[in-house]
Amino acid sequence: MAIVKANAYGHGAVETAQALARQGIRRFAVASLDEGIALRQAGLSASIVVLGAIFEEQVSDLIAHRLTPVVSDERILPALAKAAHSHPTPYPVHIKVETGMGRLGFSPEELLTLLDNPLLHSPLQVEGMMTHLADADGKDSTVTERQLGEFRAALEQITQRGRTLPLVHAANSAAIVRFPDAHFSLVRPGIMLYGYHTLPATVPAPDLKPVLSLRTTIAQLRTIPQGGTVSYNGTFVATRPTRIAVLPIGYADGYSRQLSHRGSVLIQGHRTPIVGLVCMDMTMVDVTDIAQLQVGETVTLIGQQGQESIWADEVAGWIGTIPYEVLCGIGSRVPRLYEPA
Ligand SMILES: Cc1ncc(COP(=O)(O)O)c(C=O)c1O
């Protein structure tokens, strides 16, 4: 079940889902109703699970677009059943079991009462049972093993009551690599589809290649004298005559303001430091040490140039966050261009 929520972690949900569907992926998951509708409207016919909370006023749209809800609260069942009533076959839902994420889901005890609810036999039907792991990429495996143990015990209670288990899923990217016994019938990779691991370095992991590069071009070159300043509040003061390249990308595009004075970009294969505050629409870099430079030259903010590369996990490290946030923060103004692999 490919996780394509948050615009496929910034990569473009429609194009990503279509590319994965061409490779044979038959199940997708998003976070919200709107994300699911966007994929349906783009023509994706595969199963689409909505992982996030569903509200009563959303259920008719949800069912009209054949989206599969994850039920985490019994109170939604009557509305779902009502909206699914005219559906020709029992309408599939997935059930979330809360085993330690402290977020959505039924406790294992609540689960048994829930499954006696007649609405879950008709017009609804339990297609999937899931849990979400809180610490699959953590230092040690204790929390995950406890969560998996609880989940397995809940599943066993269900089978002991003579019920067959539907699709069962628990593993995010980290668990896919680290806990093969968490694979059950489906896995839910997100970040690894996009080429990143978040596992501790001690865990052996397959080599992945980041999918996305973020590039811009130099919009203007100017030389400022010693003592000249760059950007709002003059936080960069030139200590020598300094050549500045102005890049037409800023925090409104998801290039975090926290990168001010911290980040670097690649120009002609050189790491080139950001100077001054990152603005809403522009960022300035010091290119004094690069001899031959033209307006229009390609600048790589995430990606590879020559022998050098800067990937989203490095950018995340500069600003104290995770590659997920860097990737899914890339704004809607940034055109996405797709190349065949
Ligand atoms: C329920 C659920 N499953 C799977 C994933 C994918 O996680 P990852 O990107 O770490 O593989 C997410 C993402 O947050 C999620 O919320």
The ligand as an SDF file (V2000), in Angstrom:
LIG
                    3D

 16 16  0  0  0  0  0  0  0  0999 V2000
   -0.4690    5.2190    9.0850 C   0  0  0  0  0  0  0  0  0  0  0  0
    0.7830    5.4120    8.3230 C   0  0  0  0  0  0  0  0  0  0  0  0
    1.3490    4.3610    7.7120 N   0  0  0  0  0  0  0  0  0  0  0  0
    2.4940    4.4700    7.0050 C   0  0  0  0  0  0  0  0  0  0  0  0
    3.1470    5.6840    6.9020 C   0  0  0  0  0  0  0  0  0  0  0  0
    4.4350    5.7590    6.1240 C   0  0  0  0  0  0  0  0  0  0  0  0
    5.5110    6.0160    6.9810 O   0  0  0  0  0  0  0  0  0  0  0  0
    7.0030    6.1220    6.4070 P   0  0  0  0  0  0  0  0  0  0  0  0
    6.9960    7.3260    5.5420 O   0  0  0  0  0  0  0  0  0  0  0  0
    7.8480    6.2710    7.6070 O   0  0  0  0  0  0  0  0  0  0  0  0
    7.2410    4.8710    5.6330 O   0  0  0  0  0  0  0  0  0  0  0  0
    2.6140    6.8030    7.5360 C   0  0  0  0  0  0  0  0  0  0  0  0
    3.3040    8.0880    7.4570 C   0  0  0  0  0  0  0  0  0  0  0  0
    3.3700    8.8790    8.3330 O   0  0  0  0  0  0  0  0  0  0  0  0
    1.3940    6.6580    8.2650 C   0  0  0  0  0  0  0  0  0  0  0  0
    0.8360    7.6990    8.8890 O   0  0  0  0  0  0  0  0  0  0  0  0
  1  2  1  0
  2  3  1  0
  2 15  2  0
  3  4  2  0
  4  5  1  0
  5  6  1  0
  5 12  2  0
  6  7  1  0
  7  8  1  0
  8  9  2  0
  8 10  1  0
  8 11  1  0
 12 13  1  0
 12 15  1  0
 13 14  2  0
 15 16  1  0
M  END
$$$$
